[in-house]
Amino acid sequence: MSKSCKGLAMELVKCLSETDCIKVEKRSYKECAGEKCPSISAKCIGLRETYFNCKRGQVDMRARIRGNKGY
């Protein structure tokens, strides 16, 4: 279950690497993912929310019994 969000994390990194926040402003991935910056596309924001829900599902005891939905 620890690797169930790995594919989603890779998609998020790939999406963020194409944004102006990384390319032009030369900021870290953590800074760009943590903010609601206008230079981040709606697709990346959606991936960020989905990744957050996936990681939260790993901690939730009910989801741990049933298994995380993953990516």
All heavy atoms as TSV, in Angstrom:
chain	resi	resn	atom	element	x	y	z
A	1	MET	N	N	0.810	-1.185	0.000
A	1	MET	CA	C	0.000	0.000	0.000
A	1	MET	C	C	0.860	1.260	0.000
A	1	MET	O	O	0.394	2.307	-0.413
A	1	MET	CB	C	-0.920	-0.013	1.214
A	1	MET	CG	C	-1.919	1.088	1.175
A	1	MET	SD	S	-3.323	0.711	2.153
A	1	MET	CE	C	-3.137	1.874	3.441
A	2	SER	N	N	2.098	1.167	0.403
A	2	SER	CA	C	2.928	2.361	0.452
A	2	SER	C	C	3.245	2.898	-0.943
A	2	SER	O	O	3.551	4.066	-1.095
A	2	SER	CB	C	4.221	2.072	1.199
A	2	SER	OG	O	4.982	1.115	0.495
A	3	LYS	N	N	3.155	2.044	-1.945
A	3	LYS	CA	C	3.453	2.477	-3.309
A	3	LYS	C	C	2.206	2.754	-4.134
A	3	LYS	O	O	2.300	2.983	-5.327
A	3	LYS	CB	C	4.297	1.417	-4.006
A	3	LYS	CG	C	5.657	1.236	-3.377
A	3	LYS	CD	C	6.446	0.195	-4.108
A	3	LYS	CE	C	7.783	-0.002	-3.442
A	3	LYS	NZ	N	8.582	-0.995	-4.136
A	4	SER	N	N	1.038	2.755	-3.511
A	4	SER	CA	C	-0.192	2.917	-4.271
A	4	SER	C	C	-0.349	4.327	-4.835
A	4	SER	O	O	-1.093	4.517	-5.783
A	4	SER	CB	C	-1.401	2.557	-3.412
A	4	SER	OG	O	-1.513	3.444	-2.326
A	5	CYS	N	N	0.340	5.310	-4.294
A	5	CYS	CA	C	0.238	6.694	-4.780
A	5	CYS	C	C	1.439	7.090	-5.635
A	5	CYS	O	O	1.537	8.247	-6.053
A	5	CYS	CB	C	0.121	7.652	-3.606
A	5	CYS	SG	S	-1.293	7.361	-2.556
A	6	LYS	N	N	2.337	6.173	-5.901
A	6	LYS	CA	C	3.570	6.503	-6.604
A	6	LYS	C	C	3.319	6.975	-8.039
A	6	LYS	O	O	3.912	7.948	-8.485
A	6	LYS	CB	C	4.509	5.305	-6.610
A	6	LYS	CG	C	5.855	5.635	-7.160
A	6	LYS	CD	C	6.827	4.507	-6.992
A	6	LYS	CE	C	8.164	4.934	-7.544
A	6	LYS	NZ	N	9.220	4.039	-7.177
A	7	GLY	N	N	2.431	6.319	-8.753
A	7	GLY	CA	C	2.128	6.726	-10.130
A	7	GLY	C	C	1.509	8.105	-10.176
A	7	GLY	O	O	1.813	8.906	-11.067
A	8	LEU	N	N	0.678	8.391	-9.222
A	8	LEU	CA	C	0.046	9.706	-9.142
A	8	LEU	C	C	1.076	10.784	-8.821
A	8	LEU	O	O	1.034	11.884	-9.368
A	8	LEU	CB	C	-1.051	9.679	-8.086
A	8	LEU	CG	C	-2.007	10.842	-8.023
A	8	LEU	CD1	C	-2.679	11.066	-9.363
A	8	LEU	CD2	C	-3.052	10.589	-6.970
A	9	ALA	N	N	2.031	10.459	-7.962
A	9	ALA	CA	C	3.088	11.416	-7.624
A	9	ALA	C	C	3.955	11.724	-8.836
A	9	ALA	O	O	4.330	12.883	-9.055
A	9	ALA	CB	C	3.945	10.863	-6.490
A	10	MET	N	N	4.246	10.730	-9.633
A	10	MET	CA	C	5.060	10.939	-10.835
A	10	MET	C	C	4.317	11.805	-11.853
A	10	MET	O	O	4.915	12.657	-12.505
A	10	MET	CB	C	5.467	9.606	-11.456
A	10	MET	CG	C	6.303	8.725	-10.543
A	10	MET	SD	S	7.671	9.550	-9.739
A	10	MET	CE	C	8.786	9.769	-11.072
A	11	GLU	N	N	3.011	11.600	-11.991
A	11	GLU	CA	C	2.204	12.439	-12.886
A	11	GLU	C	C	2.190	13.889	-12.402
A	11	GLU	O	O	2.262	14.823	-13.203
A	11	GLU	CB	C	0.777	11.907	-12.972
A	11	GLU	CG	C	0.643	10.628	-13.741
A	11	GLU	CD	C	0.846	10.838	-15.234
A	11	GLU	OE1	O	0.410	11.868	-15.772
A	11	GLU	OE2	O	1.458	9.954	-15.849
A	12	LEU	N	N	2.100	14.092	-11.097
A	12	LEU	CA	C	2.095	15.438	-10.532
A	12	LEU	C	C	3.425	16.137	-10.775
A	12	LEU	O	O	3.453	17.302	-11.166
A	12	LEU	CB	C	1.778	15.388	-9.036
A	12	LEU	CG	C	1.753	16.714	-8.295
A	12	LEU	CD1	C	0.688	17.642	-8.873
A	12	LEU	CD2	C	1.523	16.496	-6.813
A	13	VAL	N	N	4.530	15.428	-10.593
A	13	VAL	CA	C	5.852	16.009	-10.835
A	13	VAL	C	C	6.011	16.369	-12.305
A	13	VAL	O	O	6.530	17.432	-12.647
A	13	VAL	CB	C	6.968	15.042	-10.371
A	13	VAL	CG1	C	8.326	15.473	-10.879
A	13	VAL	CG2	C	6.974	14.941	-8.864
A	14	LYS	N	N	5.540	15.494	-13.188
A	14	LYS	CA	C	5.635	15.754	-14.630
A	14	LYS	C	C	4.804	16.974	-15.015
A	14	LYS	O	O	5.240	17.811	-15.802
A	14	LYS	CB	C	5.170	14.522	-15.407
A	14	LYS	CG	C	5.432	14.603	-16.889
A	14	LYS	CD	C	5.200	13.263	-17.543
A	14	LYS	CE	C	3.835	13.234	-18.139
A	14	LYS	NZ	N	3.562	12.033	-18.924
A	15	CYS	N	N	3.613	17.091	-14.429
A	15	CYS	CA	C	2.748	18.221	-14.723
A	15	CYS	C	C	3.346	19.518	-14.188
A	15	CYS	O	O	3.345	20.547	-14.864
A	15	CYS	CB	C	1.364	17.989	-14.124
A	15	CYS	SG	S	0.174	19.270	-14.503
A	16	LEU	N	N	3.886	19.475	-12.980
A	16	LEU	CA	C	4.475	20.683	-12.395
A	16	LEU	C	C	5.734	21.120	-13.120
A	16	LEU	O	O	6.040	22.318	-13.172
A	16	LEU	CB	C	4.788	20.459	-10.916
A	16	LEU	CG	C	3.614	20.475	-9.964
A	16	LEU	CD1	C	4.067	20.098	-8.564
A	16	LEU	CD2	C	2.937	21.824	-9.943
A	17	SER	N	N	6.476	20.177	-13.685
A	17	SER	CA	C	7.707	20.537	-14.379
A	17	SER	C	C	7.447	21.331	-15.658
A	17	SER	O	O	8.347	22.004	-16.157
A	17	SER	CB	C	8.534	19.293	-14.689
A	17	SER	OG	O	7.863	18.478	-15.605
A	18	GLU	N	N	6.231	21.279	-16.166
A	18	GLU	CA	C	5.883	22.016	-17.376
A	18	GLU	C	C	5.293	23.397	-17.086
A	18	GLU	O	O	4.979	24.131	-18.006
A	18	GLU	CB	C	4.886	21.197	-18.194
A	18	GLU	CG	C	5.455	19.870	-18.652
A	18	GLU	CD	C	4.406	18.963	-19.253
A	18	GLU	OE1	O	3.222	19.346	-19.278
A	18	GLU	OE2	O	4.780	17.869	-19.695
A	19	THR	N	N	5.152	23.774	-15.820
A	19	THR	CA	C	4.547	25.051	-15.466
A	19	THR	C	C	5.595	26.162	-15.406
A	19	THR	O	O	6.800	25.912	-15.314
A	19	THR	CB	C	3.844	24.971	-14.102
A	19	THR	OG1	O	4.807	24.663	-13.102
A	19	THR	CG2	C	2.738	23.934	-14.105
A	20	ASP	N	N	5.121	27.410	-15.448
A	20	ASP	CA	C	6.011	28.561	-15.359
A	20	ASP	C	C	6.615	28.706	-13.972
A	20	ASP	O	O	7.672	29.314	-13.814
A	20	ASP	CB	C	5.251	29.848	-15.704
A	20	ASP	CG	C	4.898	29.927	-17.181
A	20	ASP	OD1	O	5.579	29.241	-17.985
A	20	ASP	OD2	O	3.962	30.662	-17.534
A	21	CYS	N	N	5.961	28.169	-12.984
A	21	CYS	CA	C	6.466	28.243	-11.619
A	21	CYS	C	C	7.838	27.574	-11.520
A	21	CYS	O	O	8.733	28.071	-10.857
A	21	CYS	CB	C	5.474	27.589	-10.664
A	21	CYS	SG	S	5.911	27.720	-8.933
A	22	ILE	N	N	8.016	26.470	-12.210
A	22	ILE	CA	C	9.292	25.743	-12.195
A	22	ILE	C	C	10.241	26.318	-13.236
A	22	ILE	O	O	11.406	26.575	-12.949
A	22	ILE	CB	C	9.067	24.238	-12.468
A	22	ILE	CG1	C	8.162	23.614	-11.418
A	22	ILE	CG2	C	10.382	23.495	-12.577
A	22	ILE	CD1	C	8.772	23.472	-10.053
A	23	LYS	N	N	9.749	26.524	-14.453
A	23	LYS	CA	C	10.606	26.948	-15.550
A	23	LYS	C	C	11.098	28.383	-15.403
A	23	LYS	O	O	12.291	28.643	-15.500
A	23	LYS	CB	C	9.850	26.825	-16.874
A	23	LYS	CG	C	9.629	25.413	-17.329
A	23	LYS	CD	C	8.932	25.420	-18.656
A	23	LYS	CE	C	8.714	24.032	-19.184
A	23	LYS	NZ	N	8.001	24.029	-20.455
A	24	VAL	N	N	10.187	29.320	-15.198
A	24	VAL	CA	C	10.539	30.737	-15.219
A	24	VAL	C	C	10.984	31.236	-13.839
A	24	VAL	O	O	12.026	31.873	-13.709
A	24	VAL	CB	C	9.348	31.571	-15.726
A	24	VAL	CG1	C	9.664	33.049	-15.704
A	24	VAL	CG2	C	8.954	31.135	-17.129
A	25	GLU	N	N	10.189	30.912	-12.815
A	25	GLU	CA	C	10.468	31.435	-11.481
A	25	GLU	C	C	11.538	30.644	-10.739
A	25	GLU	O	O	12.007	31.078	-9.689
A	25	GLU	CB	C	9.175	31.470	-10.658
A	25	GLU	CG	C	8.126	32.384	-11.253
A	25	GLU	CD	C	6.807	32.301	-10.519
A	25	GLU	OE1	O	6.782	31.839	-9.365
A	25	GLU	OE2	O	5.794	32.705	-11.104
A	26	LYS	N	N	11.925	29.468	-11.269
A	26	LYS	CA	C	12.970	28.617	-10.691
A	26	LYS	C	C	12.717	28.281	-9.221
A	26	LYS	O	O	13.598	28.318	-8.384
A	26	LYS	CB	C	14.346	29.279	-10.813
A	26	LYS	CG	C	14.726	29.702	-12.179
A	26	LYS	CD	C	15.182	28.539	-13.002
A	26	LYS	CE	C	15.741	29.082	-14.310
A	26	LYS	NZ	N	15.665	28.170	-15.379
A	27	ARG	N	N	11.473	27.947	-8.891
A	27	ARG	CA	C	11.107	27.575	-7.530
A	27	ARG	C	C	11.109	26.060	-7.396
A	27	ARG	O	O	11.106	25.339	-8.388
A	27	ARG	CB	C	9.745	28.146	-7.197
A	27	ARG	CG	C	9.757	29.678	-7.250
A	27	ARG	CD	C	8.409	30.264	-7.211
A	27	ARG	NE	N	7.818	30.090	-5.892
A	27	ARG	CZ	C	6.564	30.402	-5.631
A	27	ARG	NH1	N	5.776	30.872	-6.556
A	27	ARG	NH2	N	6.086	30.234	-4.423
A	28	SER	N	N	11.111	25.571	-6.183
A	28	SER	CA	C	11.132	24.122	-5.965
A	28	SER	C	C	9.737	23.533	-6.214
A	28	SER	O	O	8.735	24.246	-6.221
A	28	SER	CB	C	11.596	23.799	-4.544
A	28	SER	OG	O	10.615	24.194	-3.621
A	29	TYR	N	N	9.697	22.215	-6.383
A	29	TYR	CA	C	8.425	21.530	-6.609
A	29	TYR	C	C	7.524	21.666	-5.394
A	29	TYR	O	O	6.320	21.821	-5.516
A	29	TYR	CB	C	8.663	20.052	-6.920
A	29	TYR	CG	C	9.217	19.820	-8.301
A	29	TYR	CD1	C	10.578	19.656	-8.503
A	29	TYR	CD2	C	8.378	19.756	-9.402
A	29	TYR	CE1	C	11.083	19.448	-9.774
A	29	TYR	CE2	C	8.869	19.549	-10.669
A	29	TYR	CZ	C	10.226	19.392	-10.850
A	29	TYR	OH	O	10.711	19.191	-12.100
A	30	LYS	N	N	8.118	21.605	-4.212
A	30	LYS	CA	C	7.339	21.702	-2.987
A	30	LYS	C	C	6.669	23.067	-2.871
A	30	LYS	O	O	5.504	23.170	-2.484
A	30	LYS	CB	C	8.247	21.455	-1.779
A	30	LYS	CG	C	7.527	21.386	-0.474
A	30	LYS	CD	C	8.474	21.032	0.646
A	30	LYS	CE	C	7.737	20.927	1.953
A	30	LYS	NZ	N	8.626	20.547	3.054
A	31	GLU	N	N	7.381	24.132	-3.204
A	31	GLU	CA	C	6.796	25.471	-3.154
A	31	GLU	C	C	5.685	25.636	-4.178
A	31	GLU	O	O	4.647	26.229	-3.889
A	31	GLU	CB	C	7.873	26.520	-3.402
A	31	GLU	CG	C	8.876	26.666	-2.294
A	31	GLU	CD	C	9.978	27.645	-2.646
A	31	GLU	OE1	O	9.993	28.162	-3.779
A	31	GLU	OE2	O	10.824	27.891	-1.776
A	32	CYS	N	N	5.896	25.128	-5.372
A	32	CYS	CA	C	4.898	25.278	-6.431
A	32	CYS	C	C	3.655	24.425	-6.165
A	32	CYS	O	O	2.544	24.837	-6.482
A	32	CYS	CB	C	5.497	24.912	-7.783
A	32	CYS	SG	S	6.742	26.078	-8.341
A	33	ALA	N	N	3.825	23.265	-5.588
A	33	ALA	CA	C	2.684	22.388	-5.324
A	33	ALA	C	C	1.872	22.881	-4.136
A	33	ALA	O	O	0.677	22.622	-4.056
A	33	ALA	CB	C	3.154	20.962	-5.067
A	34	GLY	N	N	2.503	23.598	-3.225
A	34	GLY	CA	C	1.826	24.026	-2.012
A	34	GLY	C	C	1.001	25.284	-2.149
A	34	GLY	O	O	0.202	25.598	-1.275
A	35	GLU	N	N	1.151	26.011	-3.228
A	35	GLU	CA	C	0.450	27.271	-3.401
A	35	GLU	C	C	-0.629	27.178	-4.464
A	35	GLU	O	O	-0.600	26.314	-5.309
A	35	GLU	CB	C	1.437	28.364	-3.816
A	35	GLU	CG	C	2.459	28.700	-2.772
A	35	GLU	CD	C	3.380	29.813	-3.227
A	35	GLU	OE1	O	3.178	30.329	-4.335
A	35	GLU	OE2	O	4.281	30.150	-2.469
A	36	LYS	N	N	-1.549	28.110	-4.388
A	36	LYS	CA	C	-2.544	28.242	-5.454
A	36	LYS	C	C	-2.088	29.385	-6.352
A	36	LYS	O	O	-2.601	30.486	-6.326
A	36	LYS	CB	C	-3.916	28.519	-4.865
A	36	LYS	CG	C	-4.404	27.361	-4.050
A	36	LYS	CD	C	-5.875	27.352	-3.919
A	36	LYS	CE	C	-6.240	26.074	-3.192
A	36	LYS	NZ	N	-7.584	25.725	-3.294
A	37	CYS	N	N	-1.085	29.088	-7.124
A	37	CYS	CA	C	-0.446	30.070	-7.994
A	37	CYS	C	C	-1.177	30.093	-9.342
A	37	CYS	O	O	-1.571	29.051	-9.858
A	37	CYS	CB	C	1.011	29.669	-8.170
A	37	CYS	SG	S	2.014	30.849	-9.053
A	38	PRO	N	N	-1.359	31.270	-9.938
A	38	PRO	CA	C	-2.043	31.318	-11.238
A	38	PRO	C	C	-1.243	30.686	-12.376
A	38	PRO	O	O	-1.799	30.375	-13.413
A	38	PRO	CB	C	-2.251	32.811	-11.487
A	38	PRO	CG	C	-1.309	33.508	-10.585
A	38	PRO	CD	C	-1.042	32.593	-9.434
A	39	SER	N	N	0.056	30.469	-12.170
A	39	SER	CA	C	0.858	29.865	-13.235
A	39	SER	C	C	0.715	28.340	-13.276
A	39	SER	O	O	1.264	27.695	-14.151
A	39	SER	CB	C	2.333	30.243	-13.057
A	39	SER	OG	O	2.826	29.750	-11.833
A	40	ILE	N	N	-0.030	27.756	-12.334
A	40	ILE	CA	C	-0.245	26.314	-12.315
A	40	ILE	C	C	-1.583	26.009	-12.989
A	40	ILE	O	O	-2.592	26.640	-12.694
A	40	ILE	CB	C	-0.243	25.781	-10.865
A	40	ILE	CG1	C	1.130	26.028	-10.235
A	40	ILE	CG2	C	-0.570	24.311	-10.827
A	40	ILE	CD1	C	1.193	25.676	-8.778
A	41	SER	N	N	-1.583	25.040	-13.888
A	41	SER	CA	C	-2.797	24.718	-14.640
A	41	SER	C	C	-3.821	23.997	-13.764
A	41	SER	O	O	-3.505	23.474	-12.700
A	41	SER	CB	C	-2.437	23.845	-15.845
A	41	SER	OG	O	-2.002	22.581	-15.410
A	42	ALA	N	N	-5.043	23.958	-14.236
A	42	ALA	CA	C	-6.121	23.289	-13.511
A	42	ALA	C	C	-5.868	21.782	-13.430
A	42	ALA	O	O	-6.267	21.134	-12.461
A	42	ALA	CB	C	-7.455	23.566	-14.191
A	43	LYS	N	N	-5.205	21.226	-14.436
A	43	LYS	CA	C	-4.883	19.794	-14.418
A	43	LYS	C	C	-3.945	19.479	-13.253
A	43	LYS	O	O	-4.132	18.493	-12.547
A	43	LYS	CB	C	-4.225	19.404	-15.737
A	43	LYS	CG	C	-3.809	17.956	-15.791
A	43	LYS	CD	C	-3.068	17.660	-17.071
A	43	LYS	CE	C	-2.546	16.232	-17.036
A	43	LYS	NZ	N	-1.651	15.946	-18.135
A	44	CYS	N	N	-2.940	20.326	-13.038
A	44	CYS	CA	C	-1.992	20.098	-11.945
A	44	CYS	C	C	-2.667	20.267	-10.592
A	44	CYS	O	O	-2.357	19.535	-9.650
A	44	CYS	CB	C	-0.818	21.065	-12.043
A	44	CYS	SG	S	0.258	20.770	-13.443
A	45	ILE	N	N	-3.577	21.207	-10.501
A	45	ILE	CA	C	-4.300	21.402	-9.241
A	45	ILE	C	C	-5.167	20.179	-8.949
A	45	ILE	O	O	-5.231	19.710	-7.818
A	45	ILE	CB	C	-5.131	22.696	-9.290
A	45	ILE	CG1	C	-4.187	23.903	-9.321
A	45	ILE	CG2	C	-6.073	22.792	-8.100
A	45	ILE	CD1	C	-4.874	25.217	-9.568
A	46	GLY	N	N	-5.802	19.632	-9.969
A	46	GLY	CA	C	-6.598	18.420	-9.797
A	46	GLY	C	C	-5.744	17.227	-9.391
A	46	GLY	O	O	-6.133	16.433	-8.526
A	47	LEU	N	N	-4.567	17.092	-9.998
A	47	LEU	CA	C	-3.654	16.010	-9.632
A	47	LEU	C	C	-3.166	16.174	-8.196
A	47	LEU	O	O	-3.020	15.190	-7.467
A	47	LEU	CB	C	-2.452	15.984	-10.577
A	47	LEU	CG	C	-2.673	15.355	-11.945
A	47	LEU	CD1	C	-1.475	15.603	-12.841
A	47	LEU	CD2	C	-2.926	13.879	-11.810
A	48	ARG	N	N	-2.924	17.418	-7.795
A	48	ARG	CA	C	-2.474	17.677	-6.429
A	48	ARG	C	C	-3.536	17.267	-5.412
A	48	ARG	O	O	-3.231	16.631	-4.407
A	48	ARG	CB	C	-2.127	19.152	-6.259
A	48	ARG	CG	C	-1.627	19.490	-4.874
A	48	ARG	CD	C	-1.370	20.945	-4.723
A	48	ARG	NE	N	-2.632	21.669	-4.829
A	48	ARG	CZ	C	-2.732	22.972	-4.958
A	48	ARG	NH1	N	-1.671	23.706	-5.027
A	48	ARG	NH2	N	-3.911	23.546	-5.026
A	49	GLU	N	N	-4.784	17.591	-5.683
A	49	GLU	CA	C	-5.874	17.215	-4.782
A	49	GLU	C	C	-6.056	15.700	-4.727
A	49	GLU	O	O	-6.272	15.121	-3.665
A	49	GLU	CB	C	-7.177	17.889	-5.219
A	49	GLU	CG	C	-7.162	19.392	-5.099
A	49	GLU	CD	C	-7.001	19.873	-3.677
A	49	GLU	OE1	O	-7.611	19.263	-2.767
A	49	GLU	OE2	O	-6.256	20.840	-3.469
A	50	THR	N	N	-5.947	15.047	-5.873
A	50	THR	CA	C	-6.082	13.599	-5.925
A	50	THR	C	C	-4.939	12.918	-5.175
A	50	THR	O	O	-5.151	11.940	-4.457
A	50	THR	CB	C	-6.115	13.115	-7.381
A	50	THR	OG1	O	-7.127	13.839	-8.086
A	50	THR	CG2	C	-6.401	11.635	-7.468
A	51	TYR	N	N	-3.727	13.456	-5.323
A	51	TYR	CA	C	-2.579	12.911	-4.607
A	51	TYR	C	C	-2.747	13.093	-3.098
A	51	TYR	O	O	-2.454	12.191	-2.320
A	51	TYR	CB	C	-1.292	13.578	-5.083
A	51	TYR	CG	C	-0.054	13.083	-4.388
A	51	TYR	CD1	C	0.407	11.794	-4.579
A	51	TYR	CD2	C	0.660	13.909	-3.531
A	51	TYR	CE1	C	1.537	11.331	-3.943
A	51	TYR	CE2	C	1.785	13.453	-2.885
A	51	TYR	CZ	C	2.225	12.170	-3.098
A	51	TYR	OH	O	3.336	11.715	-2.452
A	52	PHE	N	N	-3.251	14.239	-2.687
A	52	PHE	CA	C	-3.496	14.485	-1.267
A	52	PHE	C	C	-4.507	13.482	-0.712
A	52	PHE	O	O	-4.309	12.916	0.361
A	52	PHE	CB	C	-4.002	15.912	-1.059
A	52	PHE	CG	C	-4.474	16.179	0.335
A	52	PHE	CD1	C	-3.571	16.313	1.371
A	52	PHE	CD2	C	-5.819	16.279	0.629
A	52	PHE	CE1	C	-3.996	16.550	2.662
A	52	PHE	CE2	C	-6.257	16.516	1.912
A	52	PHE	CZ	C	-5.341	16.656	2.933
A	53	ASN	N	N	-5.575	13.236	-1.448
A	53	ASN	CA	C	-6.585	12.270	-0.999
A	53	ASN	C	C	-6.023	10.853	-0.952
A	53	ASN	O	O	-6.390	10.060	-0.079
A	53	ASN	CB	C	-7.823	12.331	-1.887
A	53	ASN	CG	C	-8.613	13.597	-1.673
A	53	ASN	OD1	O	-8.586	14.168	-0.589
A	53	ASN	ND2	N	-9.297	14.046	-2.707
A	54	CYS	N	N	-5.138	10.528	-1.867
A	54	CYS	CA	C	-4.518	9.211	-1.874
A	54	CYS	C	C	-3.630	9.040	-0.644
A	54	CYS	O	O	-3.681	8.015	0.027
A	54	CYS	CB	C	-3.707	9.030	-3.153
A	54	CYS	SG	S	-2.942	7.421	-3.328
A	55	LYS	N	N	-2.821	10.040	-0.335
A	55	LYS	CA	C	-1.958	9.961	0.840
A	55	LYS	C	C	-2.776	9.935	2.131
A	55	LYS	O	O	-2.424	9.242	3.078
A	55	LYS	CB	C	-0.977	11.142	0.872
A	55	LYS	CG	C	0.055	11.123	-0.228
A	55	LYS	CD	C	0.890	9.882	-0.211
A	55	LYS	CE	C	2.022	10.014	0.759
A	55	LYS	NZ	N	2.938	8.865	0.729
A	56	ARG	N	N	-3.856	10.686	2.162
A	56	ARG	CA	C	-4.715	10.679	3.338
A	56	ARG	C	C	-5.373	9.312	3.507
A	56	ARG	O	O	-5.568	8.840	4.623
A	56	ARG	CB	C	-5.774	11.768	3.228
A	56	ARG	CG	C	-6.616	11.887	4.486
A	56	ARG	CD	C	-7.557	13.032	4.420
A	56	ARG	NE	N	-8.417	12.908	3.258
A	56	ARG	CZ	C	-9.332	13.800	2.922
A	56	ARG	NH1	N	-9.496	14.880	3.626
A	56	ARG	NH2	N	-10.085	13.612	1.868
A	57	GLY	N	N	-5.695	8.643	2.418
A	57	GLY	CA	C	-6.290	7.321	2.479
A	57	GLY	C	C	-5.351	6.274	3.053
A	57	GLY	O	O	-5.791	5.261	3.587
A	58	GLN	N	N	-4.046	6.519	2.952
A	58	GLN	CA	C	-3.085	5.584	3.521
A	58	GLN	C	C	-3.079	5.639	5.045
A	58	GLN	O	O	-2.717	4.675	5.697
A	58	GLN	CB	C	-1.680	5.875	3.003
A	58	GLN	CG	C	-1.500	5.519	1.561
A	58	GLN	CD	C	-0.103	5.825	1.070
A	58	GLN	OE1	O	0.608	6.633	1.650
A	58	GLN	NE2	N	0.287	5.177	0.000
A	59	VAL	N	N	-3.484	6.769	5.601
A	59	VAL	CA	C	-3.485	6.940	7.049
A	59	VAL	C	C	-4.828	6.546	7.652
A	59	VAL	O	O	-4.887	6.097	8.791
A	59	VAL	CB	C	-3.134	8.405	7.412
A	59	VAL	CG1	C	-3.138	8.619	8.901
A	59	VAL	CG2	C	-1.793	8.772	6.823
A	60	ASP	N	N	-5.893	6.680	6.892
A	60	ASP	CA	C	-7.239	6.373	7.366
A	60	ASP	C	C	-7.362	4.873	7.638
A	60	ASP	O	O	-7.106	4.049	6.761
A	60	ASP	CB	C	-8.262	6.808	6.318
A	60	ASP	CG	C	-9.687	6.637	6.777
A	60	ASP	OD1	O	-9.913	6.541	7.997
A	60	ASP	OD2	O	-10.581	6.619	5.905
A	61	MET	N	N	-7.749	4.525	8.839
A	61	MET	CA	C	-7.810	3.110	9.219
A	61	MET	C	C	-8.863	2.330	8.434
A	61	MET	O	O	-8.667	1.155	8.130
A	61	MET	CB	C	-8.075	2.975	10.719
A	61	MET	CG	C	-6.918	3.450	11.568
A	61	MET	SD	S	-5.349	2.722	11.095
A	61	MET	CE	C	-5.465	1.168	11.910
A	62	ARG	N	N	-9.962	2.971	8.091
A	62	ARG	CA	C	-10.982	2.265	7.306
A	62	ARG	C	C	-10.458	1.939	5.919
A	62	ARG	O	O	-10.700	0.862	5.385
A	62	ARG	CB	C	-12.243	3.109	7.209
A	62	ARG	CG	C	-12.962	3.233	8.528
A	62	ARG	CD	C	-14.134	4.126	8.385
A	62	ARG	NE	N	-13.634	5.472	8.076
A	62	ARG	CZ	C	-14.376	6.482	7.686
A	62	ARG	NH1	N	-15.660	6.329	7.521
A	62	ARG	NH2	N	-13.853	7.652	7.455
A	63	ALA	N	N	-9.721	2.879	5.327
A	63	ALA	CA	C	-9.157	2.630	4.007
A	63	ALA	C	C	-8.027	1.616	4.070
A	63	ALA	O	O	-7.785	0.887	3.116
A	63	ALA	CB	C	-8.650	3.940	3.392
A	64	ARG	N	N	-7.326	1.549	5.191
A	64	ARG	CA	C	-6.236	0.589	5.325
A	64	ARG	C	C	-6.766	-0.844	5.338
A	64	ARG	O	O	-6.129	-1.756	4.828
A	64	ARG	CB	C	-5.441	0.857	6.597
A	64	ARG	CG	C	-4.617	2.101	6.524
A	64	ARG	CD	C	-3.862	2.290	7.789
A	64	ARG	NE	N	-2.879	1.218	7.902
A	64	ARG	CZ	C	-1.600	1.385	8.079
A	64	ARG	NH1	N	-1.134	2.600	8.176
A	64	ARG	NH2	N	-0.791	0.377	8.172
A	65	ILE	N	N	-7.938	-1.021	5.898
A	65	ILE	CA	C	-8.519	-2.372	5.919
A	65	ILE	C	C	-8.978	-2.761	4.518
A	65	ILE	O	O	-8.727	-3.853	4.044
A	65	ILE	CB	C	-9.706	-2.421	6.936
A	65	ILE	CG1	C	-9.166	-2.255	8.345
A	65	ILE	CG2	C	-10.475	-3.714	6.787
A	65	ILE	CD1	C	-10.224	-2.026	9.384
A	66	ARG	N	N	-9.635	-1.837	3.834
A	66	ARG	CA	C	-10.156	-2.119	2.500
A	66	ARG	C	C	-9.092	-2.013	1.431
A	66	ARG	O	O	-9.230	-2.545	0.352
A	66	ARG	CB	C	-11.286	-1.137	2.172
A	66	ARG	CG	C	-12.562	-1.439	2.917
A	66	ARG	CD	C	-13.643	-0.501	2.484
A	66	ARG	NE	N	-13.780	0.484	3.557
A	66	ARG	CZ	C	-13.918	1.773	3.387
A	66	ARG	NH1	N	-13.965	2.274	2.195
A	66	ARG	NH2	N	-14.027	2.580	4.402
A	67	GLY	N	N	-8.047	-1.243	1.703
A	67	GLY	CA	C	-7.008	-1.007	0.712
A	67	GLY	C	C	-7.224	0.336	0.048
A	67	GLY	O	O	-8.355	0.755	-0.173
A	68	ASN	N	N	-6.146	0.993	-0.265
A	68	ASN	CA	C	-6.224	2.301	-0.894
A	68	ASN	C	C	-6.624	2.143	-2.352
A	68	ASN	O	O	-6.223	1.190	-3.015
A	68	ASN	CB	C	-4.864	3.007	-0.782
A	68	ASN	CG	C	-4.989	4.504	-0.843
A	68	ASN	OD1	O	-6.080	5.024	-0.980
A	68	ASN	ND2	N	-3.876	5.177	-0.730
A	69	LYS	N	N	-7.403	3.067	-2.858
A	69	LYS	CA	C	-7.880	2.988	-4.244
A	69	LYS	C	C	-6.722	3.122	-5.216
A	69	LYS	O	O	-6.734	2.552	-6.280
A	69	LYS	CB	C	-8.934	4.040	-4.473
A	69	LYS	CG	C	-10.201	3.722	-3.728
A	69	LYS	CD	C	-11.288	4.696	-4.073
A	69	LYS	CE	C	-12.563	4.259	-3.442
A	69	LYS	NZ	N	-12.972	4.998	-2.303
A	70	GLY	N	N	-5.721	3.930	-4.870
A	70	GLY	CA	C	-4.534	4.051	-5.708
A	70	GLY	C	C	-4.796	4.812	-6.971
A	70	GLY	O	O	-5.767	5.546	-7.122
A	71	TYR	N	N	-3.909	4.616	-7.916
A	71	TYR	CA	C	-3.954	5.382	-9.160
A	71	TYR	C	C	-4.216	4.451	-10.307
A	71	TYR	O	O	-3.713	3.416	-10.458
A	71	TYR	CB	C	-2.642	6.132	-9.333
A	71	TYR	CG	C	-2.536	6.912	-10.599
A	71	TYR	CD1	C	-3.468	7.878	-10.877
A	71	TYR	CD2	C	-1.517	6.690	-11.493
A	71	TYR	CE1	C	-3.369	8.615	-12.035
A	71	TYR	CE2	C	-1.407	7.420	-12.636
A	71	TYR	CZ	C	-2.336	8.383	-12.904
A	71	TYR	OH	O	-2.242	9.117	-14.052
